[in-house]
Amino acid sequence: MHPSEVAERVAELSDLELALLLSFVAKEHCLIQTEAKALDSLQQELQLVRRDNGPFSLLAEFLHRLQQMSMAALTLSLSATAGQVPMSFPPVYILDQMWPQAFEKAAKGSTVPGHVKDHICFFHCHHLDDGFVNLETASEWIEDDQSSSSSVIRKSVVQSPEGGTRRAFQETDIRYLIEKSRRVKVTAEIKCYLQNIVTFLRVHRAVDGGITPRATKSFDTMIKCLAPLHGLEYVTPALVAIAARKIYPHRIAPTTPERDWSLQYGSDLAAVRVHLQEVTPESIIEDVLAAVEAPL
């Protein structure tokens, strides 16, 4: 498969399909966030991605074998009880068993425990504006009286969001991307850029924790996995920035006003509270990316 062909096929994927593909290539967990009112639709969408004529429908047997290969999979909104589930469970189990429970817990406002967050490699936020491509397509089939067995048969070509056709990702494709990610070139300048981002995150005044060694390892893994998905054999500064936005949003623990270090130098608590009230993990990441000079 030529790198340009990979980029073209990846460009046809929806944001959720791309998150799933990235999870397979990285062999890691992903945490997906969306609005509470869209949780049911999101669950159905993710099931359709893997089943019927979805872009990963031909991976069922491959997914079953991942347990022996110690691969992880896409994981959604883990709760305290879900934290008891071993991380080595095969993706099929996570897709079919953990997700319904996870959605129910997420709808009730539960959060992911800190010790579990660090084992979830990357984060993806699904916005309602992005829609649910497979779910909407399935609904159209029903509305058009095309829900017969012939319309849901598993095949290697599936419908693209633009209405054309696209090849489903098969086991050989996933293995190809995994192998390509292992051969990605990372220059010394890029490594320095990555480490500078990690350092700036650790010393950011609004960060109280979450910048762990495991996160740094996931950061390094992510930049290598993103390269082949973009048809590249090397890592660019732009890919490092994308990876930072994927690795740290669910890990960063924003500090509380009472723990802000500037209080030691006479800052007013009320002023600090106003300053920090709009701070989010995403804004912290953007602050750091703007402060750290990217290599040319």
N, C-alpha and C positions, 0 to 999 in steps of 0.2 A: 504494500500500500504506500503510495507516494504521500509525503507530508502535506502537499496541497490538497490531496483528496481527503485526508483526515480533517483538515481545517474546514473544507466544504461540508462534510457530513456533520461535524460538530456544530457548524453554524445553523443547521436545520433543526437542532434540538431546542426544546423549550428550556427555561431556566431550571425546572425541576429535573428534567431528563439529564441535563448537563451536570447537575449536582450528583445524581445517581452514577453517571459515568465516571466522574471524578472520584467518587467514593470507591468504585471498583478498581480504578487504576492505582489509587493511593493505598488500597487495601485498608482503609480506615473508616471510622464512623463520621457521620455528619449530623448536625443538629439543624432542623428546619424550623423556622419561626414564621407564623402568619397570624392574621387577626382571628380572634376566637370564633367569629361567625363563619369563617371559611374552613374550619378544621375538618368538618365532615367531607366537604368537597375536596380538600387536599388529600385526605385519606383515600378517597375513591380514585383520584387522579394518579396517585402513586401506585395503587394496585393495578390500574389500567396500563401504566407504563410497562409493567413487568408481564402482564397477562395478555391473553388474546392476541391482537396484532400490534402490540406496543413495540417500541424500538428495542426492548430488551427481552422480548417474549421467548427467544430461542436460547436463553441462558439458564433455563430451569435446572438441567442436569449439571451444568457447570457450577451453579450456585450451591447445589447440594455437596459438591466436592470441596468447597471452600473451607469446610470445617477441618478437614485433614490438612489443609494448607495454612491453617491458622490465620485466615483472612477475616477481617471485620466487614461490616456493611453499613448501610445508611441507617441511622437511628434517629428517631424523632422524639424531641421533648421528653427526655428521661426524667422520671420522678424518683422520689426517695425509694419507693418499693422496686422500681425498675433497676435501681442501682445494685440490687441483689442478684441480677441476672448476669452470668459470666459473660465477659466481653468476647469470648471465643465462640459463641453460638453462631451457627450459620446464618447467612443473610435471609434465607427463606423463612426461618423461624422468626427473625426480627420483623420481616415484612408482614407475615401473617398473624403473629401472636402479640408482639410487643406494641405495635402501632396503635391498635384499638384502645389498649389500656393507656398508652401514652397520651392519646388525644383526649381521653376522658379526664385524665389528671390535669392536662394543660388547660382544659376548659374551666376547671375549678380554680385556676390561678396558682397551681403549685409551681415550684421552680426546680431547676436541676441542681442537686447538691454540688458544692464546690469540688469535692474529690472526684465526682463523676465527670464534671466539665472538662477536666484536664485530660481525660481519656477519650474525649470526643474531638477528633482532629480538627474539623472545620465547621463553619457556620454558614447558613444560607437563609436569607430572609425573602420569602415569597410575597410579593405585593399583589393585591387583588387586580391591579391594572394589567398584570401579566397574564391573567386568565388561567384556565385549565383546559389545555388544548385537547387532550385525549378524552376528557369527560365531556367536553362540548361536542366533539366529533361523535362519541357514542350516543349522545342525546339526539343528534341529527339523524343517526341511523334509525333510531326508534321512531322519531317523528315522521320519517319518510317510509316507514314500513319496510325497512331493509335490515331488520334484526334477525334474519334467518341464519341458519348455520353457516351458509356460504359467506355471510358478511363478517363473521367473527373467526373464521378459520385462521389458524396460525400460518403465517407466511413470512418470507424473508424480505418482502417489500411492504412498507407501511406508508400511510399518508403523511405528508409534511404539513406544517402549519399554513403554508402558502397554498395548499391544495394539490401539490404534486405528489410524487412518490419518492421514497428514500429507503435505502437498505437498512435492515435491522442490524444492530451491533451483535455479533456472535462471539463465541468463546475465542476464536482465533484473533478477532479484532482487539479484544480486551488484552489478550496476552501480548499482542504486538505493541500496544500502547504501554503496557507495563515494562516491556523490554526496552522500548525507546526512552522511557523516563529514567531508566537506570544508566543510560548512555549520554544523558544531557550534560553539556559542558557548562561549568560554573566558574567564571574567572575570579581571580583574587579581588578585583574591584567590586564584583557583585557580592562576594562573601563579606567584604568589609561593609558594604551598604546594608546588608541584612543584619549584621551584628550592631551597626550603629542604630538601626531602628529598634532593635531589642533593648539596647542600652538606654536610648531616649525614652522608651516606654517605661522602663524600670524606675527612672528618676523623675518621671512626670509628676508634678505636684498633686494631680488629681487621681493618681493610681495608688491603690492601697494593697494590691496584690494581683496574682494571676499570671505574671510573666515568668513562668516556670521553665526549667530545663526541658521538660517534655514538650512544652509549647514551642521552644526553639527548634527542637528536633522535628516537630510537625511542620514548622515554618520552612525548614530546609527541604523536607519531603514535598511540600506543596509546590514550591517553585519549580521543582524538577518534573512534577506531574502536569503542571499547567503548560509547559513548553511544547510537548508533542501535540496537545490538544489545539494549539495555535499553529501547528505546522512548523515548529522551530526545533532546532537541535541544540540550542543554547538558551540561557536565561537572560532576559533583558530587565532593566530597572522597572519597567512597567509591570512585568510579571511579578516582581518582588512586591510592588505596591498592591497588586490584586491579591496576592497571597496573604499579606498582612491584614487586609480587610476580611479575609476568610478565616484566619487562624485566631484572631484575638477578640472579636466582639463578645463572644460568650465566656471568655476567660477573664477579661479585665474586671476587677472589683473596684469601682470608683470609691474614693475616700469619702468619709463623712466630714462635715465642717469641724467637728470637735477634734478630728485627727489631722487636720491640715497643719503641715509643718510651719507655715508662716505665723501661726499663733505664738510660737516660741520667740518670735521677734517683734511682738507687739501688735499684730493684726487684730482688728476687731472681729469678733465672732459673727456678728450680724452681717458684716460686709462679706466675710468669707462664705457665709451661708447663701447670700445672694449670688456671689460669684460662681458657686458650685451647683446651684440648683438647675442650671441648663446643661451641665456637663453629662455626657453619655460616653460609653465605650467607643462609639463610632466617632464622636467629635474628638476624643483623645487621639485616636488613630490618625485622623486627618491632621491634627495639630503636629503630630510627630512626623508624618510624611512631608508636611510643608517645611518643617524645620531641618530635616536631614537632607543634605545635598546628594542628589543622585549622580552616579558616575556618568560620564559622557559616552 
